[in-house]
Structure formats: structure tokens, C-alpha cells
Amino acid sequence: MKTNAMEAEENARRGFQTHLNGDRCHCGGYKWPGFCFCLSCLERLPARARRMLYGKGGDAYRLAYDAARQALTQCEPTAIKEAAHGA
């Protein structure tokens, strides 16, 4: 029997996979299917945060994406630095 937490995690995975396969970035810009962000958003992330995104697989990739997206949404240098360092 699935718990609410298990269902939420499954929904998050499906939503992320849909986003990854799509052609729109969270900012509304065009991105290539298979990429998590558009070029503009990728350029706003520090190199370490970009490496974290593309050096991971599975859930680790999704978690790195979530941290990077949160940093981009907040648009604060401190938040971007924390996402890059896995804080």
C-alpha cells in the first residue's frame, strides 16, 4: 500500500520527467528537450552548480535540479552559491 509520501515522491518524479522531456524552462524560455534549463538560466548558475546537474543521475539529478531552480527563483547570489555547494 502506498503512503501519501510515496505518492508525492512518485508524482514529483513524473513531473520532473515531463519537464525534462519538454521544451520550456521554468522561466518560460525555450530549452532543449533533455536539458533542465534554458541557456539563460544555465548561464546564471555557477559552474559548480551546472556540473552538479550533469554529473548526477536519477534522484540525485532531480535533487540538484530542485536546488538550482530554487536558487534561480530566489535570484539571490547567496541562494545560488548554496545550491552549488549542496547546502
C-alpha positions in Angstrom: 0.0 0.0 0.0 1.3 3.4 -1.0 1.6 6.1 1.6 1.0 9.8 0.9 4.8 10.4 0.9 5.4 7.6 -1.6 2.7 9.0 -3.9 4.1 12.5 -3.6 7.6 11.3 -4.5 6.2 9.3 -7.5 4.3 12.4 -8.7 7.4 14.6 -8.3 9.4 12.1 -10.4 6.8 12.1 -13.1 6.5 15.9 -13.1 10.3 16.2 -13.4 10.5 13.7 -16.2 7.7 15.6 -18.1 9.6 18.9 -17.6 12.9 17.3 -18.7 11.3 16.0 -21.9 9.6 19.2 -22.6 10.8 22.3 -24.4 10.1 25.0 -21.8 12.2 26.2 -19.0 10.7 27.1 -15.6 11.2 30.7 -16.6 9.1 30.3 -19.7 12.1 30.3 -22.1 12.8 27.7 -24.7 15.1 24.8 -23.6 16.2 21.7 -25.5 14.4 18.5 -24.6 16.6 16.6 -22.2 18.1 19.7 -20.7 16.7 21.0 -17.4 17.1 24.8 -18.1 17.3 27.2 -21.0 20.7 28.7 -21.8 19.9 32.0 -20.0 19.1 30.2 -16.7 22.1 27.8 -17.1 24.4 30.8 -17.6 23.1 32.4 -14.3 24.3 29.3 -12.4 27.9 29.0 -11.2 29.9 26.3 -13.0 29.8 24.1 -9.9 26.0 24.1 -9.9 26.0 23.2 -13.6 28.4 20.3 -13.1 26.3 19.0 -10.2 23.3 18.9 -12.6 25.0 17.0 -15.3 27.2 14.8 -13.1 24.3 13.1 -11.4 21.7 10.5 -12.4 18.2 9.6 -11.1 17.0 11.1 -7.9 20.4 12.9 -7.3 19.9 14.7 -10.6 16.4 15.7 -9.6 17.5 17.0 -6.2 20.3 19.0 -7.8 17.8 20.5 -10.3 15.4 21.4 -7.4 18.2 23.2 -5.6 19.3 25.0 -8.7 15.7 26.0 -9.6 15.1 27.3 -6.1 18.3 29.4 -6.3 17.2 30.8 -9.7 13.7 31.6 -8.5 15.1 33.4 -5.5 17.6 35.3 -7.7 19.9 35.8 -4.8 23.6 35.2 -5.1 23.7 33.5 -1.7 21.0 31.1 -2.7 22.8 30.2 -6.0 26.1 29.7 -4.1 24.3 27.4 -1.6 22.8 25.3 -4.4 26.2 25.0 -6.0 27.7 23.7 -2.7 24.8 21.3 -2.0 23.7 23.2 1.1 
